[in-house]
Amino acid sequence: MKKSIAVYTKIPNVTDIKIEPFDVNKRYTKPHRHDKYIELVYFKAGSGCHYMDTTAYEIQPPIVFVINKNEVHHWEITTVPEGFVIIVKEAFLEKTIDKHINQQLYRLSKEPVIPIQSDESIDKLFEVLCVEMKQASVQKEVIEGSLKALFAKIIGYSNRAERPVSNDKSIHFETLLKQELRNEVAFYADLLHLTTQQLNTLCKKNFSKTASQVIANYIIQEAKRQLLYTDRTISEIAYSLDFKDVSHFVKYFKRHTGSTPLNFKQMELNLSDKMF
C-alpha cells in the first residue's frame, strides 16, 4: 500500500470548535494534515521543533503556531509543554454572530508562527475559554467575545497587525484554492463570477501578484507536500494536480522553484538526513 498523507480529524463531527490545554501526550507526532479546520497552538513553556510543510520552527515560548487546512505538520517536543489549543472548523465560521472573528482568523492564517511577549491576559483569555467550553450550556456570545479579544491580542504581536484585511472575493478565492487546485485562472474567475481581468486586478491589489502567481503558489506548495510526504510518482502527482502532461508539470515546477521535482525531493531528503 502506497504511503499517503494522513488526514486527522481531532474534533467530533457534532462540534464546531475545540479549546483545551495542549495534550502532553502529543509531544511526538507523525506528519499529517487537518480535515476542514484551522488550529492555533499556544506554548507558554516547552522546547523542540514544529515542522510545517518544508520548514522547521523552533519552539521558543511564549509563541503561537497557526496550522491551516492542508498544511502538513508534526511535532517533536523535547520537554513537557504547557499551553493551549484552539481548533476551529469552517462550520463555526459560517455561524459566527460577529464576522470580525472570521477576518481576524483569516489574518492569523497568514502567519505560521507568531512570537509573543509574556502576556498574562493571553493566558487568562485561554483559561476563560477552556472553563466556558466545559459548561453544561456553552454561551456562544462568551466564546465569541473571548475569542475576539484573544485574537486581537495575538494579532497585536504579528507582522500583520496594521495590514488591512483582504476583501471577501479574495478570501473566497483562497478558499477555492484550498478545495480544488487547477492551473487555470478562468476556472476560478467563473466560480467567483468575475472576468479573468477582474480576478487579476483583485489579486494584484490584495496579494501583489497576478492570479496565475497566486495559483502557482498553492500548486507548488501542494506538489512539495506530496513529493516529501508520499511515495507517489512524479506522474501521479502531476495528474493529481490536474496536469495532463508530465513534462509540462516538471517544467512548471522548475520554473517556479529552480529545480525539477525529483531534484527537489532528493535535496530535501538529504538535508533531512543531515539534520538527524
N, C-alpha and C positions, 0 to 999 in steps of 0.2 A: 504494500500500500504506500502510495506516494505521500511524502511529508507536505502538509499544508499549514497555513497559519491558523492557530487555534483562535476561536472566537468565544469570548467569555460573556456570560450573562450573569452579572453579580447582583442583580436586583429582581425580585419576583415580578411576574407579568402584571399583577394587580397593583403594584406600587410604581409611582412616577418619580419618586425622589428618595434617596437614602442618605442619611447623615449619621455618622458614628465615629468613635475613636478608631485610629488605624489599628488593624489586626496585626499583632506582633508575630503571628504565625505566617504572615505573608512576606517575611524578610527576603526569601529567595523564590522567585517565580520564573516560569518558562516564558519565552516570547509569545505574546498573544495580543489580540485587539478586542475592542468592545463592540457590543451589539446595540446600536442605536442610542448611545448615551455619551455624555461628556463627564469626565471625572476630574475633580480637584483634590489634590493631596497636600496637606499642610504638615510640615515637620517642625516641631519646636525642639526636638532632640533626636539624635541618630547620626549615623555616618555610613558611607558606602557610595554606591552609584545607582543612578536611574538611567536606563538605556531606552532611548526613544528613536525608533527607526534606525538611522545610521549614526546617531550622536550619543555619547556618554556624558551625563551630567553628574558632577559630584554633589552629594547631599551635604549641604553646609547650612544647618538651621540657624535662624528661622528662615524657611524657604517654602514656596508654593510651586507645585508642579501641576500643569494643566495637560490632560491627555484627551485628545479628540477622538471621535469615532474614526475608525480605520487605521489610526496610528498603531504601529506595533511597538510594544514596550515590555520591559521586565525590570524587576528589582534585584539588586544584590546589596542588601543592607547588612553591614558588618557588626553593628551594635544594636542593642534593643532600642527601637524607635519609640517616639512619643509624638502623637499628632492626631489629625482628624482627616476623614474622607467625606467628600460630597459627591454623590453620583446623581446626575440629572438626566432624565430621559427626555426625548423630544416631546413626548406626550405632556410632560409637565409644562414645557414652554408654550405649548399650544393652549393651555388652560390658565396661564398666569393672568391675574387680575391687573397687575401693574406691569406693563410691557417694557418698562425701563429695565427690568431684570434681564429680559431677553437681549437687550442691547449691551448690557454690562457683560453678560456671559459671552456674547459674540466678541467683544473687545478682549476679554480674557483668553478666548480661544486662540488668539494670535500670539500669545506669549507662552512658550513651552515651559519656561522656568522664570519665577519672579522672586529674587532675593528680597527679603524684607528686613526691617529692623525689629528688635524686640518691641512688641506692641501688646500690652495687656488687653486692650479692647478686642483685638482679634481673637485671643484665647477665650475671652468671655463670650463673644458672639457665637463661637463654635459650641461652647458649653450650653448656652441658651438653646441653640438649635437642637442639640442632642437631647436635652431634657424635654423639649416640646415634642420631638418625634416619638418619645416614649409614652406620651399621654394617651389615655384611652380614647379621647376625641381630639385629634390634632387640629388646631386652628390654622387654617390656610393663611389668614392675614398675618399671624405671628411669624409663620415660616417665611412668607414673602418679605415682610418688613425687616426681619433679621438678616435674610439673605441679601437684600438690597444694601443694608448697612455694611455687611461683611464684604461684599463685592466692591463697594465703594472704597473701603479701607485698602483692600488688596490692589485695586487699580491705581490707587494713590502711589504705590511703590513701583508700578510697572512703567515700561517705556511708552505706554500708550495713554498715559494719564491725561494728556492735553490734546490728544488727537480726536478729531470728530468721528463719530460712528458712521459707517457706510450706510447708504440708503437701503430700503427694503429689496429693491431689484438686485443689487449686488450681493446681498445676503442670500437671496433666493438662488442666484447663480451659483454661489459656492455650495449651497445645499444640494443642488442638482449634480454638481461635480462629484460630491461625496456619494451620491446614489448610483450614478452611472457615468463611466468615462468614455468619451468619444472624441477623436481628434477632428472635430467638425463644428466650427463656430455657428453655422446656420442651424444646426440641431438644437443648440441651447437658445439661440435667438428666437426660434419658433416657440419653444416652451415658455419663454419669458414674454412672448407677444411683442418682440422688438425686431427691428431690422438688424442685419449684421453690422451696419454702420452705427446704429444706436448702441448696440452692445459694446462695440469698440470704444465709443465715446465714453460710455459708463465705466468701462474698465480703466481707461486712461485717467479718468477723474478720480476713481476710488482706489486703484491699485498701482497707478503709474506704469501700467503695462497694457499691451494690446490684449484682446480676448484670446487670441492664439497663444500668447505667452502665459496667460493665467491657466489656460487648459493644459499647456505643456508642463507647468509646474506640478500639477496634480498627476498627470500621466507618468512623468519621470519618477515622482516620489513613490507611486504605487509599483512601478516597474522595479525600483530598487528594493522595495519590501519583498517582492516575490523572488527576486534574484538571491537575496540574503537569507530569507526565512522559509523558502520552499525548495523542493528539488525539481520544480518544473523546468522543462527545456526552454530555450530561447524562443522556439516556435510556439510552444504552449502559452508562454507569457505574451507574445506578440498578438496571438489570436484572442486571448482573454481581454486585451486592451483595444480590441476592435481594429487591429491592423490586419489587412487582408494579405499583405506580403511581408515576409520575414525580413527581407533585405531593406525594405522601407523602414521597418521598426528599428533595425540596427543603425541605419543612417540617422534616423530621427534621434535616437538615444545619444549617439556620438556627437551630433550637432549641439545638443543641449548640455552634455556633460564633459565632452572632450575625450571620452573613451568608449569603446564598444561595451555592450552588456557583459560579455564574458570577461574582458579585462577588468571591468569594474568589480565584478564578483571576486575574481582572483585577488585583486589588490586589497579589498575589504577583508577577505578571509585571512590573507597573510598578515594584515595589520592586527586582526583579532588574535591570531596565534602568538604574535609577539607580545601582546598585552598580558597574556595569561601564562 
